[in-house]
Amino acid sequence: MSWMHPWALAALIAVPLVYLYLAYVKKPPTLVVSTVRPFRAGGGRKRRRRNLELAEWCFLAALALLIVACARPRRGDEKIVLRAQGIDMIFAVDMSGSMGAFDVLAKLKTRRELAAALRSGEMRDRLETAKAEIARFVGMRPNDRIGLVGFAEFAYSFVPPTLDHDWLLTRLKTLRPGQIGDATGIASPITSAASRLKNSDSPRRVLVLFTDGADNVAHRVTPEQAAEIARECKVAIHTVGIGGDRAVMVVETPFGRQLHTYSGQFDEARLRRIAELSGGRYFHAGDAAGLRDVMERINALETTSREQPKFIEYREYAPHLALVAAALVLLGFIAMHTWKLRLP
């Protein structure tokens, strides 16, 4: 509870003063005479308090309520309105067959420990690891429009930049290694994303490209030329090289599933050039923990603008108090002229 004009409450001192006047000074007549001199001899000098009539009590209460109403009592509800402007972002995910490789955890020393980790689900292949971290990242960015592109030899747009993150995550779950081929064409997802984002009204446009392989597709546009196109479209590219020195592939053979060492590697120098040409950054994720760290760094790097204007909505009590005061005055007036009417 607060008061808009608290100084007006000082006028409440008038209420007891009016009461004293009515109780000890004002003597409402019951009989009109020309003089009260004959009555003075039989009366004492002490003034006696008289009981106030109902109408007078109503008028006193109405006076007090009107003074309180002038002080404008009110209750304020503070509201903070969060306005956040997100960015437009596209994830380009390598879906070539090599993304089915498993990066071996550092704590696993023997082949038996590795096989046990694979059976228990403790280890996930590169694509599943990337999908899990992308999903976690999306959950932290409710105000961003996020799209999804998968690529192998060519790029396929699975989801345009959208705020419907549930749909995005549903489509993300469907990605599989080798689903759209085994080659790795890096230029194609860059030009596809740049085309999607070039007409965006967002102040920040970002492509995050994940790959574990070197570009091995002869497109008419090189990855570096594609990065320059992205820069002209004001799209920054963060490149993420996935994979460490210890990796294995699960291969189906006539003798069952076997573990083969995988030695494929991404082109770090090229990924770094692509990022630098477009104004982005290059990151290396050697394993699941490394990829989580990369996503946290990108999340901190790509901040959204936020405003927090504060509003206070007040509920005014003065009108209600004034209405009650008016009702008391009306009640007092009716009492004076009906059942409390005094005749001389």
N, C-alpha and C positions, 0 to 999 in steps of 0.2 A: 504494500500500500504506500502510495506517495501523494504529496499535495502539490498542486500547481501554484497556489497562492497561500502558503501556510501562515503568512502574517495576518490573513483575514480572521484566523481563529482567535485573535486577541479581542475581537468584538464579542466573544462569548461572555466577557465580564458583564455585559449589559443584561444578561439573563437573570443572574441573582439580584442585580440592582432593581430590575423591574419587579421581581418577586417580592423584595423587601418593600417596595412602594405599594404594591397591591395588598400585602399582608398587614402592614403597619401604618401606612399613611392614607391611602385612598379608602374612604368610607362610603360605599354606595348607599344612597339614601333609601329609606323605606317609607318615609313620610316627609313631605315638603312643608317646612314652617318658615315664618318670616325671620325668626331669630332663635338661636340656641342658648341665649343668656340665661333663661330660667332653669335650664338643665345643668348648668355648670356647678351650681352649689352642691348638688348631690353626687357629682362625679369626681373621681380622683384624677390625678395628673398622669398616672401610668397608662401608657398605651398598651392595649391588649392585641395579641396577634389573632387575626380572624382566619377562618378556613376559607380557602379560595374556592370559587365555584368551578364547575366542570369546564365552562367556556374559557375561564381564565387559564386553567391548566393547559387547555388545547392551544391557546394563543402563545403561552410561554414555550411549549414544546415546538410549535411551528417556528417561532423566532429562532430557537436554538438550531433547528434543522436548516433554516435558510442561511444562517451564518456559516454552518459547516459546508453547505452547498457552495457558498461563495469561495470557500477555500479550495474547491475543485478536487475532492478526493478521487483517486484513480488507481487502477492496478495495471501495471505494464507487463506485457509478455514480450520478451526479447527474442527476436528471430534473426538468425544468420543465414543469409541466402548465399549458397556456394555457386559461383559461376565458373565453370572450367571449360577452357577451349583446348580440345585435344589436337592430336596431329593425325595425318593420314600416313599409314604404314602398310607395306606389303612384305610378307615373308615368302621368299623364293627358296624352295627346299629341293635339294638334289634327290631324285628318286631312282637313280641308276642302281644296278645290282650290287655295286660295292657298298652301298649304304646298309646292306644286310650284314656287314662285318661287325664283329664284337671287339671292342677295345678292352684288353685284359686289365683287370684291376691290379694295382701295384702289390697288394697284399697276397695275391695268388701266385704261389711259387711252383707248384707242380701241376701236371696235366690232370691228375685226379681231382685236385681242388678246383681247377677250371671247369671240368665236366660237372662237378657238383654245383658250382655257381650257376651254370647254364640251366641245369635241371630245376633248380630252386627258383629261377626267375630273378636272381640277384643281379644278373647281368642282362642288359638289353642291347639289341643291335643299335647301330648309329641312328637309323631313322626313327626308331621308337624312342630313343633318348632325346632326339631333337624335338619330336612331337610332344613329349612330356614337358619339356622346358618351354616350348612355345605356348602350350596350354596354360602353364603357370604364369607366364608373362602376360598373356591376354587377360587373365584374371586380375592383374594389377593395373590394367589400363582401361577402365570402363568408359572413358570419354574419347578414346581413339577409334577412328575408323580403320579397321584392319582387314587386309585382303590376303589371299593365299594363292601362290603360284607353285606348281610342281614342274620340274624339268628333268629331262634326260637328253635325248638328241634334240628335241624341241620343247618349248614351254607350253604348259596348259594352265589356263586360269580356272582354278577351282572356285574361288570366291572373290568377287570384287570388294574393294574397301567398304566395310559396312560396320554399323554399330550393333548388328545382330550377331553377337559373339557366340550365342548358342548354336546357330547355324554354322558359323565358322568352325567351331570345335567339332561339330558332327562330321563335317567334310574332312577335317584334319585327321580324324580317326581312320578314314578309309585309305590313306596313303600307304603303299606297300613298295618295298625295294623291287626294282625291275618291272614295275607295273606298266610303265610307258616306255621301256627300253633300257639298254645297258650303257649307252654312250653318255658323254657329259658335254653338253653345249652350254657354255656360260653366257654367251652374248644374247641368246634368245630370251631368257628370263629378264635380263636387264632392260632390253628394248620393250618387252611386253609391259613391265612394271612402269617404265617411263611413260609409255603411251597411256596407261591407266591414270597416272597421277598428274600429268602435265596440265590438265584443266581443273585441278583441285583448287578450292578456295582456302585451303588450310595454309597457315603461315609456314608450316614445316612439313616436308614430304620425305619419307624415308623408305628405302629398300634394304632389307636384311637378307643377305644371300648366304645360304648354308651349302657347303659342298665338301666332299672328301676326295675329289679327283681333279685331275688336270683337264683343261679344255681339249677335247679331241674330235671336235666336229668342225668341218670347214664351212662356215657360214660366210655370206658376203660381207658381214660386219664382224670385225674382231671384238673381243671383249673390251679392249681399250677404247675402240671407237664407240661402242655401246655406252661405256662410262661417260664419254664426252657428250653423247646425246642426252644422257640422264642429267648431266650438269646443266645443259642448256634448258632442260625442263625443270630445273631447280629441285632435282631429286638427289639426295645424299645417299650413298651406298655404304652400308657397313657389311664387310665380308667376313665370314667365319669359316676358317679352315678346320674341318673336323677330322680327328684321328691322331693316334700316337704311334710310337715305334712298335708296340706289341699289339698285334691284332690277329684274329682268327676268323675263318669262315666255316660255317657248318655246310658240308657238302653231302648231297645224297649220292651214294654209290651202290653198286649191286650187293655190297656187303653191309649196307646200312649207313647211317649217318656218321660221318667222320669229320674231325677237326683238322683244317689245313691252315697253315700260316698264311696270312695275307700281308703283302708288302706294298700295296698300292699307296700312293701319296699324292696330296694336292700340290698345286703350284703356288707356293707361298709368295714368291716374288710378284707373280701376276695378280694375285688377290690383293696384295698390298698396293700395287699400282692402280688397280680399279678403284679402291677406296680413296686413294689420294687424289685421283683425277676428278672424282665427283664431290669431294669435300667430306667424305666419310672416314671411317676408321677400320683398320684390320684387327681381327682377333683370332687367336688360336685356342681351340678346345681339344685337348688331348684325350679327355675321357668325360664321363658324366659329370663329375665334380667340376671339371674345367668349363664345361658348357654352361652349367648353372652359374658359375662366376661370370662368364661372358654376358649372359642374359641380365644379370643384376647390374653389370656395368653399363649396358645399353639402356636399361631402364632408368638409371641415374643420369645418363647422358641426355636422353630425350625427355626433357621435362615439359610439362604442360603449363600454360598460364592459368592462374587461379585468382579470382577476386572473391572477397568475403565481406560484402557490404552488410552492415548491421541495421536492423529495423526494430523499433519498439512499438508495438500496438497497445494502445491504452484503452481500458474499459472505464468510461466515466460514470461516476455514481451521483454527480450533482443533479442531473435531471430526475432521478428516482427520489432523491431527498426532497427536491422542490415539489414533486407531486404529492409526497406524503405530507409536507407542510401545508400545501393547499387543501388537502383533505381534512387536516386538523382544524384549519381556519373555518372551513365550511361546517364541520361538526360543531365547533364552538358557536358559530353564528346561529345554527339551527337550535342549539340548546338554549341560547339566550332568548330566542323568540318563540319557543314552544313550551316544553315541559318545565323549563327553568325560568319561565317568565315571572318577574316580580311586579306586583301591582302596589302602588302607594296606599 
